[in-house]
Amino acid sequence: MINKFKYLLLGAVLAVGLAFSLPHGEESKKDKVIVNLVYNVLNTSHFAPQVINDDFSSKVFDHFIESLDYNKRFLLASDVEGLEKYRTKLDDEFKNSELNFFDEAFGVYDTRFNNAKGYFEEILAEPFDFTVEESFETDDEKLEYAKDEAELKERWRLYLKQRALGRIEEDMHDQEKALADNDTTVDQKTFAELEEKAREKELELHEDWFNNLEDLERIDWVGVYMNSITNIYDPHTQYFAPERKEDFEISMTGQLEGIGAQLQQKGDYITISKIITGSACWKQGDLEEGDKILKVAQEGDKEDEAVDLVGMSVRKAVKYIRGPKGTEVILTVQKLDGSKMVVPIVRDVVELEATFAKSAVLGEGEDKIGYIRLPKFYVDFYGDSNHNCAEDVKAELEKLKKDNVKGVVLDLRNNGGGTLQGVIDIVGLFIDQGPVVQVKAPGTAPKVLSDKNKGTTYDGPLVVMVNQFSASASEIFAAAIQDYNRGIIIGSKSTFGKGTVQNILDMDRAVNFTYNDVKPLGALKLTIQKYYRVNGGTPQLKGVVPEIILPDNYNYIEFGEKEEEFALPYDEIAPAKYTEWKEGTGAYAKAIKNSNKRVKDSPKFALIDEYAQWLKDERENTVLSLNYEAYHKEQDEFREESKKYDNMRKTDDSIMVASNTVDIPMWDATEEKQKERDRWFKGLKKDLYLHEAFEVAKDLK
């Protein structure tokens, strides 16, 4: 959760470099001001200030080298060894506002950058031989730096060969499928023609990639180095370099205008870092956080007209994805399991209404259960609206009570958080006064934040749905409900595990007028507090563990805050004074037992668990054959195996879903609203996870 949002910022740390001249005059002064500001703010205001010593220096050294050449395709082992003299000096440089290591490292990188440009041009000039037995390691962490230029060039050859192979195999598969389907719209080309086409595409792609890097300025790379420092404090503390004026919107929002997603550049790939609630891609449903965008095409484009985004900068990629409302963009993405999916999205502005709480009635008669979907903990974030998440949830509860529901399911899946006061107020709808969450800044006593309103809006059975993307405010809510024993939490093996709060400092406001000549200086996002549950624990790292755990894609893949190298640790403080909920809790044990049996006996959940294991196994298989026949066979087997998982998350038994009585006129008002309702209800009826939450709620009544 971030306090006092001034603007939304891209969370990208580019893992590449480029040449530039050494600083002089105002540029050198600007560097020193930035480093000095970052040093002073981090060590006076961060939640957990670091000891700036040789150990700190060593961590910064490793982090920056990795950021500079994440894929190990530029630097030699001897280059890194030559920079080792700085390993224990960066603490002193940081204190003295110096960038000697940074400048020398980029000098070395400049040479290797230009060498690599020659490598790919030479390699792609000749056909690849896909009949020989060669392989490519896709996990960069398993690679060592090349010992000499010959080994480095060979690494480039294998890298480019596997990229070309992927293109060829995909085209050949499409041609084979077209023949089998008697589809004459797909051109049938020879292997040699497809091989040449693949190399031409790779040449074009890498020329653009290198040119894009050369367009970046020194301040961008100072930012990369600053983040090698800030990330040692924690993964959410980050320096943002000022962007050029024409890129202002992109740099401030990090948003793919038209589809509603935020992105990061990680190595060669642009990845989806966040789905904007209510946006076009949120409504479409196929795009997920962590997806890598491989290609983008426009409505009406032929297949070979799709633009390859691998290696492209965020700035350039956005230009292909943006477009007028109502037009279609087609993204080819790579999912976490390595599979590829074509995702067509009709561009739109973010539909703010889709971020609001809304409700429906599940089941009928004595089995009627209320359902509330809360996509985020919002407040009046557009300036002219009366919407507030707590007031809206309260209104939905009142509607459901009029329909005499016997329980309520509150859905917080994929809810990344929002306003702190909002979550406190919503917890207050379900408890009769009391502490909700504790916050602690460094050197201060914990502050207990409480619901001070007497009484409850709803005191019946409650089930809260979460998943691994439920974070921050969602975790505060789930933790409070769990600590009070107010309801049952159901979902993934744990929520995300982010228990920290950040503030954003505009660095231009942190200096006086004598530094106007070096502005803009950028911004610093800073972790300033930690959240704690009322029982004294924190969501940090551990998240919230549900009483009922449902299998999902991440069963065997570690995910969330705990996977961050420098995440702040889990700790505990004294619990707040609170009284557990008593009414109706006697049914909890039976409801949990019944659910566990249903899940154990469910073929669908068994298939999801099998898929999760398969996904893990696929991720661990990091070596690709570069022999076409072997690779083609592997891909065919992969495609065939994945078919059985296509509908695993849809239940075979539909839930009866209806509007609450109060909202019927609203849904019936226009044809557009009717279609929106029907789309929503269609998804709810077949939602396997909601079906189980519904059964749990029935067991609690």
N, C-alpha and C positions, 0 to 999 in steps of 0.2 A: 504494500500500500504506500502511496506517495502523498505527502502532505503538500498543500498549496501548489497545485499544478500551475506552472506558468506556461508550459507548452509540452507537447509530447515529443520525445526525441528518439531517433533511431538508435537501437542498441547494437550497432555493428562495430566490430573490430576487424578490419580487413587483414587477412593473413598473407599479404604480398607487399612488395615494395617497388620503388622506382628511383630514378636518379634526380638529383637536384643540386643546386650550388650551395655552398656553405653560407651561413647567415652573415650578414654584415649590417651595421648601422641599426636602423629601426627594427629590422627582423630579429637581430640578436637581442635587442632590448625587450622586444615582445616575448621572446622565448623565456627570458629570465623572469619577467613579470608573471607569466603563466606558471612556471615551475615554483616560484616563490609563493604564489597564491595557493596553489594546490597543496604545497607542503604545510603551510600555516593552517589552512582550513582543516585538512585531514587530521592534523595533530592537536587541534584544539576542539574540534566539533564532532569528529567521528565517534560512533558508539564504542568502538574498541580500537583506540589509537595503537599503532604498532611501535615497537622498539626499533628505532632506525639504526641497525647495526649490520655487521657482515652477513648474518643469516638472512636478514631482510634483503640485502643487496643481492645475494645469491639467488633468491627467489625471483626478484625482478629480472635478473640476467636471464634465467631460464625462460621466464614468461615472455620476454621480449624476443628472444631468439626464436621461440616457437611461433610467436605472432608474425615475425618477419618472414619465416619460411616454413609454414605449417606442413606443407606437402613434401618438404625436403627435396625440392627440384631446382634449387638455386645455389645454396651454400654448400661448400665442401667441408669435410671434417677439419681440414687444416685452417679454413676460415674461422670456424668456431673456436678452434684451439688458439688462434691468434688473438681472439677477443677475450680469452680467458683472463688476461691480465686485469680486466675490469671487474671480475666476478665479485670481489670484496670491496670495490671502490664506489659503487653506485649509491651507497648510503651517504657518503661524503659529498658526492656530486649533487644529490637531492637536497641536502642541507644548504649547499652553496649555490644552488640554482644554476648548475652547470650541465651541459649536454655533450661532453666530450665523447663518451661512449656511443651515444646516439649518432653523432656525426661520423665517427669512424666506422661504425657498423653499417651505416648507409653508404659510405664510400665503398666498402667491400661489396655490398649488395648491388651497387650500381654496375660494377664490372660483371658480376654473375648474371645480372638482369640482361645486359646486352649480349652476353654469350648465349644465353638461353634463347634469345630471339633468333639467333643464327641456327641453333639446333633444330627448332621445329620447322623452319623454312626448308632446311636441307632434308630432314627426315620425310616430310610430306611430299617431297618432289618425286619420290620413288614408290612403286606399289609395295604393299605388304604381302608377305607370304604367310597365308593362314593354314598351310598344310603341315607346317613344322610344329613340334611340341614345345610350346613356351607358356609361361604363366605370368600373371601380374598380381602383386599384393595390393589390395585395395585399402588396407588399414595402414595409414601413414605412421601411426604410433609404433608399428612393428619394424619400421625401417630405420636404418642408421644413415647418417650423412655419407654421401659418396666420398670415397677416398681420393679420387682424382677426376679429371674432366672426362676421361673415357667412360668411367662408370656412370658419371652424371648424364652424359649424352645417351648411354644405353638405357638409363631410367626414363629419359624423355621418350625414347623410341618405343619402349614397352607401354608407357602411358598413352601415347598417341595411337598405338596399335589397338589397345583395348577400347579406346573411344571409337575408333573407326569400326571395330568389330561389332560393337553394340549397335551402331547405326545400320550396318549391313544386315545383321541378323534380324533386326526389327523390320527392315524393308522386305527381306526375303519371307519372313513370316506373313506379312501383309499380302504379299503376292501369292503365296501358297493358299492362304485363306480365300482370297478372291477367286482363284481357280476352282477351289472346292465349292464355292458358292455361285459359280458361273457369273461372277461380277466382272463386267467388261470395263468398268470405269477406272480400274487400277492398271497402270502401265506395267507390262511384264518386261523387266530388264535382266540382262545377264549379270552374273556375279561380278565380272570384270567392270561392267558399267556402274554397278552399285559401289564397288570398291573405290573407283575413281571419284564418284560423287561424294563418298564419305570423306575422302582426303581433301577434296575441295572445300567441303563444309568446315572441316577442322582447321584448314589454313585460314579461311575467312574469319572463323571464330577467334583464333589465337592472334591474328593481326589486330582485330578489334580489342581484344583483351589487353594486349601490350600497349596499344594506343591509349586506351582508357586510363591505364595506370600512369602513363606519361603526362596526362592532363592534370593529375592531382598536384596539389601544392605542398610546400614544406609543412605548413601548419597542420595539414591532414595527418602527416606522418609523426609530427610532434604529438598529436593526439593519440596515435597508436602507442607511442612510448609512454605517455602519461597514463594510459590505461593499463600498461604493464605494471605500473606503480599502484594505481588505485585499486586494481583487482586483487592485490595482495591483502588489502584491508577486508574486502568482501566482494562477492560477484555483482552486487547491485550498486556499488560506488563506482562512478564512471565520469570521466572528463569528455565533454563534447566540444570539438573544435567548431568555430564559426563557419558557416557555409557561405558560398557565393550567393549573391542576391537572387540570381535566376533560379537557384535551387532552394529558395527559402521554404517553400511549402513542403517539399520533400524532406528537407532536413528537420523541420519542426514537427512534422506529423509522422514520418516514417510510414506513410499510408499509400497503398496502391490505389490511387484514386480511381473510382469506378467499380471496384469489387469489394473494397473494405477489408483489407488485410495489412498487417505490418510485416516487415521483412528484415532479415539480417543477411549479411554476406559472410559466409563461412567457407574459407578456402575458395574453391572454384564455384561454389554453389550459392544461389540465393534461396534462402529457406524462409518458410512462413513462421514468424515468431509469435503472431497473435492474430486471431480472427476477431474483427470488430463486431460486437453484438448488434444484431439487427441489420447487418450489411448484406449485400448481394451474395457474397460467398457463404455467409452464415446461414442464409435462407436456403441456398442450394444444397449445402450439407456435406459435400464430398471432400472439400479442402480441410486439412487438419494442421494443427501446429506441428512443426517438424518436417512437413513435406518440403521436398526440394523441387523448385520449378526448373524444369529442363527446357521447355519450349513454350512459345506463345504464338498463337495464330489468330487471325481476325475472321469474322463471319464471312463465309464465301471463299476463303483461301483454299487452294489446293494443299494437299499434305506436304508437298516439298517446299511450300512457301512459308511454313512455320519458321519462326526466328529462334535460333538456339540461344538460350540464356546462360549456358554453362560458361563461366569465365567472364561474363559481362558484368559491368559495374551496376550497382543499384540504380544510380542516376539514369543510366541509359535504358535499363530494363523497364523502368517505370513508364518511359515514353511509349513503349509498345503495349503496356497493359492499360494505361489510361484511355478513356474514350467517352463519348457522349452517352448519357443515360438511354437505356433501351437497346443499345448495340451489344452484340455478343463477342466475348473474347474466349478463346479456347486455350486452356493451360494443360500442358503435359507435365505431370508431376511424378516424382518417385516417392513412394510411401516408405515408412520405417522398415517394412519387411523387404524392401528392395523391389517390390512390384511397381509397375507403372500404371498410371490412370490418366485418361483424358477427361478433363473437367471443364465443361462448357458453362460459362457464367454470363448472365445478362447484366450488364453494367447498370448501376443504380446509385442514387445517393443513399446514405445510411438512413434506414427507416427507423427513426427514433422511437416510434410506438412499439417496435419489436423489442426494445430494451426494457419495456415496462412489465411489471408483474401482471399476469393474467391467470384465469382459473377455468376449470372445467369440472364436470361431475363424472366420476367413474362408477360403473355398475348401476344397480337399481334396487329399489325396495330397501330392505334392511341391510343390504350390502353397499349402499351408496357411500362412496369415499370422495372427498374433495381433493382436487389436484391444483397446486399453484406452481407455476413456473416463474422463477426469479433469475433472469440472466445476469444481473449485476446489482450491486448495492449502490444505487444511483441517488443523486440529489438533483437540484435544478441546474443541470450542467449546460443548458442552452440559454439561460438568462431570462427567458420570457415565459417559462412554463411553471405551472403549479405542482408539477409531479415531484414526489418524494417517495422513495422506496418503502419506507415504513408506513406512510399514510396509504399508499396503494395496496400493500399487503393486508393492512387492516381492512380496507374496503373489500378486498377479495374474500377475506375470512367472513365478513358480515354477509356477503352474498351467499356463500356456501352454507352458512348457518341457517339462512332462510330456506334452503333446500333440504335441511335436516340431514346433513351428511353425518356419518357415524365415525369418521376419522379424517385426517388430512395428511396428504403427502406433499411435502415442500421439496421441490426439485432444484438443487444447487449444482447440478452437473455443469462443468465448463464455466462456472461462475468464478471469474478471476479476482473478484473483490470489489472495492469501491470505497464508499465513505464510512468512516469509523462510527460516526454518530448514527448513521442509518442502521448498522448491524446491532448497535446497542438498543435502539428503539424497537427493532423487529424481535429481538430476544424478549424484550419487555411485553410483547403481545402474548407470549406464551408462559411467562412466569409472573409472580406477584411480588414485584420489587426485588432488588438485590444486585450484587455485583455481577458484571458481565465479562469484563476483561481487565487485566492489569497492564500498564505500560511503564517502561523504565528507561530513563536516559542515564548516561554514564555519570557516576558520582552522586546520584540522587536516589531517594527512596522510591519504591514502586508507587504508582498512582492507580488507585482503584476507580474504574469507571463503571457506574451503576445505572440500572433502570430505576428511576425514582417514581414511576407512576404506579399508583395502587391498582390492584386488580389485574385481570387478564382479558384479552379480547376472545381468546379461544383456550379452553381448558380440557379438550378432549384428546383422544389418541393422536399421536404425531409420529410420522416417519419422515426422515430427512435423507434425500438422495444426494450422494457426492461421487466424484471420481477423482482421478489423479490430476485433473486440471482445475479442481476446486481449490482456490488459494486465498490467502490473506483474509479478507472479511468473511468469506465463506467458511474458512477454518475457525475463525473466532465464533461464528454462529454455531457450527457443528460441535465445537468443543464445549461451549456453554450449555447447549442442550444435553450433551453427554454428561457433563459434570453435575448438572442438576438432576440427572436421571429423568429428564422431562419427556424424552422420546427415544426412538431407536434410529441409529444412523446405519444406512445401508449403502454399499457401493464398493469401489476399488479397495485394494489392500491398504491404501492410505491416501490421504489428500496430498497436495503438492509439498508442503513443508516449509513455507515461507513465513517466518515469524518476525519480520523486520519492517521498519517504516523508513521511508526516504523523504528528503526535502531537496529541492532544486535551487541552487544558488546561481544567479546571473552574475558572472564575474565582472562584468562592466560596472555593476553597482557596488562592487567591493573595493574599487580603487577611486582615488580622487581625480580631479580635473587635470592634474599634471600628467596623467597617463592617457589622455584623450588621443594622443598621436598613435598609440599602439592598439586602440580598440578597433574591432571587437575582439574580445578575449575568449569568448565561449561560455560554457556553463559547466557546473559541477553538480552531479547528482550524488547525494551523500546519505548514508545510513546513519540515522540519529537516535533511533529507539528500537526496543524489542517489545514484542507482545508476550504476555503470559496468560495462561488459563486461570480461572478462579481457583483451580486445585493446585496452582503453583508451577505447573509445567508450562512448556511453550510449544507452539506448533513447529518451531524451527527444527528443521531436519526430519523430525518424526512425523509431522503432519498430524492428522486425526485418524485413528484406526477405527473403522466402523465395528459395531457389534455383529453385523452380518456382512461378510465379505463375498462379493460376487466375482467370478472369474472375468477377466478382460484381457485385452491385447498385451498388457504390461505385466502380467502375472510373473513372468520370468525375466523381465528386463528392469534393471534399476532405473528409476526415473525420479526427477524432482530436484529439490534444493540440495539434498544430500549428495548428489553427484557432482556438485560444484567443488572444485579443489579448495577454494579458500572461503567456503561458507562459514558463517559464524556458528559456534558450537551450540549444542543443546545444553540447557541448564535449568535449574529450578529455583524458585523463590518461595517464600512462605505463602501458603494458601490464604485466600481471602475468607472472610466469614460469610457463609451462605447456608441455606437450608435446602436439602434435597426435596424434590417433588415426591409426593406419596401416592396421590390419587391414580388408580389404574395401573400402577407399576407391577402388580402381581401377575399380569398377563404377559409381561416381557419375556420371561424364561421360556414359556411355551411357544410364543410367537417366533422366537429365535430358533428354537429346536425344530419347529415345523418348517421354517424357511431353509435351514441347513439340510434337512432331509429332501425337500423339493429340489434344491440346487444339486445335491448329490445324485438324485435320480433323474435329473433333466438331461436328455440327449443334446439339447441346444447348448447348455452350459458346459457339458463335457466336450462338445465340439469347439467351443471358444477356448477352453483350457488347452485342448490339443493344438489349436491354432497358435496360441501364445507360445507354446513350447516349440512349435515349428518355426515361428518367427524368430525366436531366440537362436535356434540352430542355424537358420539362414544367416543371421547377423554374424554368427561366429565363423561362418565359412567365408573367409576373406580373400582366398586365393582363386583367381579366375583363370581358366584355361584360355589360351589365345589360339588354339586350334579350332577352326570354324566348326567342324563336324561335332567335336566334343562340346563346344559352347552351345551350339544350336540344340543339341540333345538335352543339355542341362536346362536351357530356357523352356523347351517344350515340356519337360517334366515339371518345371516350376509352374508354368501356366496351367497345366492339367491338375496339379495338386491343389492349386489355389481355388479352383472352381468350386470345390465342395464347401468352401468357407463363405461363398457369396452372400447367403441369406441367413447366416448363423445368428445374427442379432435380432431377427424378427421372430416373434412368437407365432406358433401355429394356432393359438387360441386368442381370438380378438377380445379385447376389453370393450365393453359398451361405453362409449364416450358421448357426452352431451354437454351442451352449454348450461351454465347456471341460469336460472330463470330470469334474473335481472338483466343479463346481457343478451337475451334472445333478440330484442328489438335492434340492438346495436349490430349484431352479426347479420341480421336479415335486412338491414337498411339498404345495402347496395350489392350488386352482383360481385364486385371486387371483394367486399368483406365476406360474402358467402364463400367465395373461392379460398380466401385466406383461412377461414375457419375449417373448411373441408380439408385443406392441405395439412393443417395442424392436427386435426383429429385423426386423419389417416395415419400419420406418424405415431401418434399416441397409441392407437389401437394395436399396432404390431410391435411396440417397443417391449422387448423381452425384459429389460431391467425394470421398467415401470410396472409391467405385469407382476413381477415378484414383489415390488414395493406395495402394490395394491393388495396382494394376498396377505402380506405382513400386517397392513393396516386393518384388514378385516379380522385378523386374529386378535387384534388389540381391543376391538370394540366390546 
